[in-house]
């Protein structure tokens, strides 16, 4: 728990530590569910012809869902 709460410190760490990625450990079922959600998000992105929104998978393992994010105008 302490490690996951301290991950924000990696953002300001030395260059050799900036490439470290820490993610939640998921069971096989959770990984399969995540893959299905990612495929669903890609499908939704392809169907959206407006190009106004991005579809991403967010949430903790076991509670993940596809969300719709409005793209920033550049």
N, C-alpha and C positions, 0 to 999 in steps of 0.2 A: 504494500500500500504506500509506504513512504517513497519508494522508488518512482512509482507512477505519478505521485504528487509533485515530485521534484524534476520531472522531465523538462519543464519550461527552462531550466537552467542550461540545458544543452544549447539553446539558442544563442547564448552569450559565451559559450565555451571556446577553447582553442580550436583552430581549423581542423586538427586531426580528429576531433570529437564531433564536429558538425554533421558528419555523414552517417552517424549512428541513428538507427531507426528502432524504436521499441514499440511493439504492438501487443495487444491482448492475445493470450494463448486461447485458441479456439478448438473445440472438439471437431471431429470429422463432420458431424451433423451440422454444426454451426458454420463450418467452412462451405459445405454444400449449399446451405441456405444463402450464404453471402454470395456465392457464385450465381445462384438463380436470381437474386436481387440485382446484381450487377448486369446480368443479361437483360433483365426487365428494364433497367434504367437506360441501357443502350438502345433497346427497342423503342422506348418512349422518346428518346432524343432523335432517332431516325424518323419517327412519325410526326414530330413537331416541325412543321415547315416554316414557322415564323422565325425561328432562330433566336427567339427572345429569352428562352429558358434553358437551363441546364438541369439534368436529372442526376442526382448523386445518391449513393447509399450512405446513410449515417446512422449512428447509434452504437450502443454497446453490444458485444456478442450476445445473441439470443433475443435482442430487442431491436435489431436493425430494420430499417425501412427505407423506401425510396422517397426522396424529397425533391420538390421542384424549386429551383433557385432562379430568380430573375437575373439575367446577365447585366453587367454594368455597361453603360454606353460609353464608347471611347471617342 
